[in-house]
Amino acid sequence: MITEKSDQILAELLLKKGIVSEDTLTKIGDKIDSDRSLLEILVSDGLVDTSVITELIGHQDFSFIDLGESNINPSAVALLPEVFARRYRAIPIDLEGQVLVVAMADPLNVLVIDDLHMVTGHEIKAVAALESEIISSINRYYKATETIKDEVDSLESAEKGATIGNLRAVSEEAPVIKLVNMLILKAINERVSDIHIEPQEKELRVRYRVDGVLKEVMRSPKHIQAGVISRLKIMAGLDIAETRVPQDGHCDLSVSGNVVDFRVATLPTIYGERVVLRILKKESILLNLDDLGFLPESLTKFKDAFDKPYGAVLVTGPTGSGKSTTLYAALNILNDNEKNIITVEDPVEYRLPGINQVQVNTKAGLTFAKVLKAVLRASPDIVMVGEIRDKETAQIAIEAALTGHLVLSTLHTNDASGAISRLTEMGIAPFLTSSAVECVQAQRLARRLCPDCKEAYEPSLDALKRAGFPVDDNNRPTLYKPKGCPKCNGTGYKGRIGIYEIMPLSEAVEELCIRRATTDEIKQVAISEGMKTLRQDGFEKVKLGITSLEEIMRVIV
């Protein structure tokens, strides 16, 4: 039976050219095994002359491509209209300088190659692929791209000459609504976390953030900018006439029968208002801590910290490192009818059933500190403070932890030991910090390797040593790297996992805190007591095949 992709493609070519019959291929199919390919059997059995094979593939400089495992470049696809892709059973897969690589069912058809050259304006490098896979790829890659392009084309004429007076009318026209809906639907289908609408000097750029990495999905004429941005502002309840100051809003949309929350933020730039839609997925707040990627030892330390009835548990890391998700997962464990839980957030992104949530409103004078003072008068058992930003908030949070409340909050520091110094810099007395803080956790988010296409490899000793990866010279580990397949959109990664550094405040660390020791001194003592650093935790997940060494080096300096 012909099962190898290269054999299947060769069989299709031989049939197209009339070199062999279907009966012949059926008869020799059973002879094919791991040691003999279709080509070898055809030549050795005398069914096809060597000169014919040479003429077929030897002088054509093309190779066989498995589209099911190939990373198709959307920018290359955009160079060939769908009508020609379907007519010629061909799809562009990459752009190598000025050479367009095109997967074709019949890569020997020079007339089609000439046509493709005329249509795209690029030199064509033909590669062979199964016709069924080409059609499948055309259906997948052209559907959303062509739909969005059609809406952009229909929108151009309506957009020209748009003014403040008619922006609302333009933004409510069918082409604008359909375009925005398509962008949102495509984003949700591709597991996007946020959509960036970015005005440029002569065009409008749209980018998606997938697993923490931005990728460009569309560049459109400047004409459509006003209508698209106004539509998004209207959806979020923002003032479309105000373009000089940043605005924040929120909206709910029903997408494929599910309600999805969006946080919308605008920012005035020199070329117009930049808009970011953050997609808030409700399932992310229902996660259990076990689902976030903690190693067993780290998870035990973190759970022990908030199992206590009072004290402060701090989660640190840069913006977008998943701190809020970790705190929500902890609250899911703590939440029951016997506890009064109140959160203070800016903004409240997710609605948590059974928990009292308060949103900060700085414009109205409702700061973190003022809300926190009021919260403590409401007799809470557990308080979550979205972020400790200033001395007053830090002072109230620390005092609350000392007076019988469990306080969960976040700080912006690079590692766990840095949180102690940060509180001291804010003006918190070190003896208060040492008494109140039970545990500090630092974290990052790294992309998970796609389980369907990750590849095993044996890294070089030099590469491991440069990365600081623990290695035995006589026993190099087997690691995994991204490859790319349709299930991960060709990136090699699918989803994200947390990288954690857990530092409980032991007596030794408390003493260093009171002595105002440096961050490095505190870190060294914590490591000697068994703390895994961010890098060490990341390396453990590399060894387990969860992520790649390159990804850990990207997210952890």
Summary of the structure (lengths in Angstrom):
residues: 557
radius of gyration: 29.2
end to end distance: 51.2
largest distance: 92.1
contacts: 1787
relative contact order: 0.07
helix: 44%
strand: 24%
